[in-house]
Amino acid sequence: MFARLFADSELTPALYRLPTRQVLVDEPGLSDGQRQALEHLASITLMRVDAHLAIVRRFWDSLHDEAKKTMHGLAFVAGCHGVEPPGAGMITRALPRDHVRPFAVPLTTRVDQLARHVNTEVGTVALTDGDVGRFAEAGLAALDATEVLVGGRLHGLETNHAFTVPRSYLDQLAPAHRAALEPLFPQ
């Protein structure tokens, strides 16, 4: 999904239902100043959403298997249990001895019913302050991008509009543009 979003510059605005310049030109009842301000607000919104999605993509590309494991309630073991005495058997043998601490060991067990064999895959996830900070940053970016998506979709459904420009970034517009949009975004 992320590869598609970043490969096609029209996909994110379409997904978020942000209007094109032509859609704004065709919208009746808007002044030229309002059209210009809406176009600028849509551009700011797209830049912010793209930035959020880029942060989420970096996280997902590096840790999507582990993130999916947490959603399915699969096991993780604190790294110290794998590398400190008394050890954890085959888990300890599968871990690199020089791994940066702290870390976690995600465990994925697969059962081959035909061969009657159980295989547990052992990996590592670094949990340094920087790593955890990046996890939190990606989570917050995902929430911000989702809030814009859901807010825009909801507004479009409530007002029966095919396109919408969320008010999320109104504060980032020039004062003249904010003033032009006041009648469209009443407090």
C-alpha positions, 0 to 999 in steps of 0.5 A: 500500500505504501509503495503504491501511495508513494509511486502515484502522486494522485493516489493520496489526494484521491484517497483523502478526497482532497480537491484538485484545482479543477474541482475548486474552479468548478465549485459554485459559490466560492470567491476567487480568494476562497478558491485560492485559500482552499487550494493552499489548504489542500496543498498543506494538508497533502504535504502534512499527510505525506510526511506522516505517511513517510514516517509510518512507512519507514516503521512498517518497512522495517518492522511490519512482521513484528507489528503484525505479531503484536496485533495477533498476540504472538509471543515476545521474550525480553532479550535479557532472558535469551542472552543472560544465564541460564539462557533459553535453549534454542532461543539463546543459540539463535541470538547474536551475542553482541546485540544492542540492549535492550531488545525483545525477541519475537517468537513465531511458531509454525506447526507443520501438521503433515510433517508433525514438526514445530518450528519457532522463528527467532528474531530481534527488535531493538528497544533503545530509547531512540528505537522506542521514540521512533515507534512512538513517532510512527504511531502518532503519525499514523494517528494524525494521518488517520484523523485527517482521513476519517475527518475528511471522509466523515465531513464529505458524508455529512455534507454530501460532498465528493471532495473535502478540505479538512480544517486541520491545518487552517492555522498554517495558512496566511492570515488573508487566506484564513480570513477568506475561509472564515465563512466556510469554516465557522467556529 
